Amino acid sequence: MIINNEILKASVHCHYKAYLKGQNIQSTKSDFEIIFNKLSELQNQKYFTKKHIQKELKSRLYNKKKHYELNQIHIYTVFKNSNINIELDGICFFEKNKIQPILISPYEKVTKTDRLIIALQSYFIEKEFNFIVDSAKIVFGKELKETKLKLPSSSKEIRKTLSILTKLKSPPLFYKNNHCQVCEFNKSCNQKLQEKNDLSLLGTMKEKEVKQKNERGLFSVKQLSYTFRPKKNPYRKRKILPELKALAIREQKTFIQEFPQLTQPKVEIFIDIEGIPDRNFYYLIGVIVKEAEKTSEYSFWADNIENQQNIFIQLLNLSNQFNDIVIYHYGAYEIRALKQISKNIPKPYKDKLNAFISNSFNILPIISNDIYPPTYTNSLKDVAKYLGFQWSNKKASGIQSIVWRYKWELTKNTVYKNKLLKYNLEDCRSLIIVKKWLQSLSGNIEKEVLVNTIKQENIFKWGVTIFALDNFNEINAKAYFDYQREHIFLRTEKKVYRAVSKKKRALKKYNKVLST
């Protein structure tokens, strides 16, 4: 297998994806990957224009016999032999066979992924072409900031990734992870995981936990559901339990540890904020205000980061029109955004923003800690879809919203802006559905079950055993247990009694001879 950029980048995110890339298996690129490649290309052009690098230097294949200008940046240099085929965004040659690889990233922050990719590229080039690579450079952000990376600091991660690459001759086990939502193989891998009913489908379980369960012989969500045991004290509140989540999926019922205590204020405000994480830029706030039977919808949009504060000021001005309010949101993202804005917002609005935060209420912890609906994750999308809510765009998701925003910035096409506005308000509407559902929970036996009413099944009692796998039923049916011959016939049948007695006397005599 020839190591190239695609394999290296894939190995950082997913072992199975690296294996597929090593087998030259391709699939349709996701929208996120397409827009990321476009942003990377624009970032490269911007950097090379700033450095006055000529375009004719593009796609150069490294040649040992060729003379390279020292202390000058050479772009798109390809290092290729029988083992590797790695292309660098840029490289600088120094005396004494020293080089400094350059990676150009469109993100506003240097990510752990960027650091590991440039470190792996440097490792293979150093190994195959006998260069000395002490450091690498990463160029990032609109302002083309530069940071220097000392490669020895990444040696631990490099060794871990190298051990993965050496095992890619056969397909490795794969699990669902965060990268799946932007991966080109998402559909095919997700279908395989669904067929296996894999444990990694549960959003509360990380890869390490899944592997631990696998070592104990638990591979599917159904198998995990049979391991749930009610606690001895059923009235004591329990922590998040993947086993109970699995049981909810198997039984298609909602399990309740504790009924939520939700107040009913005069005015309910439901908010959802969209942003670009690496920029700390929040560009859209969707708001739905419910006052008695009256419902009003608002959207506050920022074209650029300079207008970011204005949309939060508009939000505060809107909320100040009402008394006795509760602001509902789903997850901690909205509160993080508000706290981030509070650092730079004008003083007259700081107290209003703090009051806004104090009146906010996060619905997600209720579902995570007390309510177990039959959904693989507790995301707003999964819970709302379980309750019957549908988004107008089937691709709608947090990642897709970032794609739409990037496309709008590149083209200024109002189609993408309208998609974002609609998606953002639909998130608010779905939040209203979830909140109503939580208030309506009543312990209906058909669909809702209180955890403290579940009876403990004693697995040691006599009777018909219910196995998680059908194969165990067959094994149990063909098992043989001769309790009658060994215990009952010994007392009733004379022939059996004599045979056993004779065997005991012989053994006693044998032990006596050994002792003398």
Secondary structure, DSSP 8 states (H G I E B T S, - for coil): --EEHHHHHHHHH-HHHHHHHHTT------HHHHHHHHHHHHHHHHHHHHTT--GGGSSEE--TTS---BT-EEEEEEEESSSEEEEEEEEEEETTTEEEEEEEE-SSS--HHHHHHHHHHHHHHHHHH--B--EEEEEETTTTEEEEEEGGGGHHHHHHHHHHHTTTTS-------GGGGG-TTHHHHHHHHHHHTBGGGSTT--HHHHHHHHHTT--BHHHHHTT----SSTTS-----HHHHHHHHHHT-EEESS-------SEEEEEEEEEEGGGTEEEEEEEEEEETTEEEEEEEE-SSGGGHHHHHHHHHHHHTT-SSEEEEESSSHHHHHHHHHHTTS-HHHHHHHHHHHHTEEESHHHHHHTEE-SSSS--HHHHHHHTT---SSTT-SHHHHHHHHHHHHHH--HHHHHHHHHHHHHHHHHHHHHHHHHHH----TTTEEEGGG-----TTSSS----SSHHHHHHHHT----HIIIIIHHHH-HHHHHHHHHHHHHHHHHHHHHH-
